[in-house]
Amino acid sequence: MKIISIKSYRNGYTGIFEEDDKYVLFNFSKNGKLKKINKYNKEDYVDYNHFVGMMSKFIPYGSFLKEPVKIESITIEELDRIFSKIK
């Protein structure tokens, strides 16, 4: 799994992670609750850049990471670590 977009908000993070066959828009609260808001099948996009271009209409382009970050699982510690590197 890779984090490709992340943004901090008062109670946690929102962003997009990439799995083998899909992209997932998520919210993750500081109390550890993951909410998958929407899923996007990779087969619906030409490539990663096409997906980012389409999503940039709804999510600020600056929220996307220059390089996706590989993680084993979504935890508050992992998201804190990633977000601290991009601030």
GIQUIKA-V726476 format. One record per backbone hydrogen bond with DSSP energy under -1.0 kcal/mol. NH is the residue of the N-H (numbers start at 1). CO is the residue of the C=O. E is the energy in kcal/mol with one decimal. If there is no record, write none. Layout:
# GIQUIKA-V726476
NH	CO	E
NH	CO	E
This chain:
# GIQUIKA-V726476
2	18	-1.9
3	69	-2.9
4	16	-2.7
5	16	-1.6
6	63	-2.1
7	14	-2.4
9	12	-2.8
12	9	-1.7
13	28	-2.7
14	7	-2.5
15	26	-2.1
16	5	-1.7
17	24	-2.3
18	2	-3.5
19	22	-3.4
23	40	-2.7
24	17	-2.9
25	38	-2.6
26	15	-3.0
27	35	-2.3
28	13	-3.2
29	33	-2.2
30	11	-3.2
32	29	-2.3
35	27	-3.1
37	25	-2.4
38	25	-1.3
40	23	-2.8
42	21	-2.2
44	41	-1.6
45	42	-2.2
51	47	-1.9
52	48	-2.6
53	49	-2.4
54	50	-2.3
55	51	-2.8
56	52	-1.9
57	54	-1.2
58	55	-2.1
59	55	-2.9
63	60	-2.3
64	61	-1.7
65	4	-2.6
69	3	-2.1
71	1	-2.5
79	75	-2.3
80	76	-2.6
81	77	-2.3
82	78	-2.5
83	79	-2.7
84	80	-2.4
85	81	-1.1
87	83	-1.0
